[in-house]
Amino acid sequence: MLISMVVIFGTKGFPKSAEAIGYFEQALREDPSFALAYSGLADCYSVNWAGGWDLCRAEEYARKALALQPDLVQGHVSLALAETGDQAQHESFRFRRLTLEFSHSAARS
């Protein structure tokens, strides 16, 4: 099953992300302590491959992976990806707010 997840998640790109999530979830049903599957789920939700960018869920899955296996490199990468995405989202909101403020002040001038 791990080979199937790697092939679908790692080489077929965005259209197969939902299928990858299904494989990760199946792996966790069979072995709830499979940290690498949690890391894979985190990655799916961090980079919007699942069709629904969910950074809170991504961070939750990454932290679960690390709780199960603290030395899992992929878990640390997944957590960094989720946190970076969260920071980028905050910066994007800040930029939009500044743009709107600038537009309003320019319109008043």
SULMO-V326840 format. One record per residue. N is the residue number from 1. RES is the residue in one letter. PSI is psi as a letter, one per 40 degrees, with the letter a starting at -180 (none if undefined). OMEGA is omega in radians with two decimals (none if undefined). D_FIRST is the distance of its C-alpha to the first C-alpha in whole Angstrom. Layout:
((N | RES | PSI | OMEGA | D_FIRST) (N | RES | PSI | OMEGA | D_FIRST))
This chain:
((1 | M | d | -3.13 | 0) (2 | L | d | 3.11 | 4) (3 | I | d | 3.13 | 5) (4 | S | d | -3.14 | 5) (5 | M | d | -3.11 | 6) (6 | V | d | -3.13 | 9) (7 | V | d | -3.10 | 10) (8 | I | d | -3.06 | 11) (9 | F | d | -2.99 | 12) (10 | G | d | -3.03 | 14) (11 | T | d | -3.05 | 15) (12 | K | e | 3.00 | 16) (13 | G | a | -2.96 | 18) (14 | F | d | -3.05 | 19) (15 | P | d | -3.08 | 19) (16 | K | e | -3.08 | 15) (17 | S | d | 3.12 | 15) (18 | A | d | 3.10 | 16) (19 | E | d | 3.11 | 12) (20 | A | d | 3.11 | 11) (21 | I | d | 3.11 | 13) (22 | G | d | 3.11 | 11) (23 | Y | d | 3.10 | 8) (24 | F | d | 3.13 | 9) (25 | E | d | 3.09 | 11) (26 | Q | d | 3.12 | 9) (27 | A | d | -3.13 | 7) (28 | L | d | 3.05 | 11) (29 | R | d | -3.14 | 12) (30 | E | d | -3.13 | 11) (31 | D | g | -3.10 | 12) (32 | P | e | 3.13 | 14) (33 | S | e | -3.11 | 15) (34 | F | g | -3.03 | 12) (35 | A | d | -3.11 | 14) (36 | L | d | 3.09 | 12) (37 | A | d | 3.07 | 11) (38 | Y | d | 3.11 | 15) (39 | S | d | 3.10 | 15) (40 | G | d | 3.08 | 13) (41 | L | d | 3.11 | 15) (42 | A | d | -3.14 | 18) (43 | D | d | 3.12 | 18) (44 | C | d | -3.08 | 17) (45 | Y | d | 3.13 | 20) (46 | S | d | -3.01 | 22) (47 | V | e | 3.05 | 23) (48 | N | f | 3.10 | 23) (49 | W | e | -3.10 | 20) (50 | A | e | -3.10 | 19) (51 | G | e | 3.12 | 23) (52 | G | g | -3.13 | 24) (53 | W | h | -3.08 | 25) (54 | D | g | -3.05 | 25) (55 | L | d | 3.09 | 26) (56 | C | d | 3.11 | 27) (57 | R | d | 3.12 | 23) (58 | A | d | 3.14 | 22) (59 | E | d | 3.13 | 24) (60 | E | d | 3.14 | 23) (61 | Y | d | 3.13 | 19) (62 | A | d | 3.12 | 20) (63 | R | d | 3.09 | 23) (64 | K | d | 3.10 | 20) (65 | A | d | -3.11 | 18) (66 | L | d | 3.07 | 21) (67 | A | d | -3.14 | 23) (68 | L | d | -3.08 | 20) (69 | Q | g | -3.04 | 20) (70 | P | d | -3.13 | 23) (71 | D | e | -3.13 | 22) (72 | L | h | -3.10 | 19) (73 | V | d | -3.12 | 20) (74 | Q | d | 3.10 | 18) (75 | G | d | 3.10 | 19) (76 | H | d | 3.10 | 23) (77 | V | d | 3.13 | 22) (78 | S | d | 3.12 | 20) (79 | L | d | 3.11 | 24) (80 | A | d | 3.13 | 26) (81 | L | d | 3.12 | 25) (82 | A | d | -3.13 | 25) (83 | E | d | 3.09 | 28) (84 | T | d | 3.10 | 29) (85 | G | d | 3.11 | 29) (86 | D | d | 3.12 | 31) (87 | Q | d | 3.13 | 34) (88 | A | d | 3.12 | 33) (89 | Q | d | 3.10 | 34) (90 | H | d | 3.11 | 37) (91 | E | d | 3.11 | 38) (92 | S | d | 3.11 | 38) (93 | F | d | 3.13 | 39) (94 | R | d | 3.14 | 42) (95 | F | d | 3.12 | 43) (96 | R | d | 3.13 | 43) (97 | R | d | 3.12 | 46) (98 | L | d | 3.12 | 48) (99 | T | d | 3.11 | 48) (100 | L | d | 3.11 | 49) (101 | E | d | 3.12 | 52) (102 | F | d | -3.14 | 53) (103 | S | d | 3.13 | 53) (104 | H | d | -3.13 | 55) (105 | S | d | 3.11 | 57) (106 | A | d | -3.14 | 58) (107 | A | d | 3.13 | 59) (108 | R | d | -3.07 | 61) (109 | S | none | none | 63))
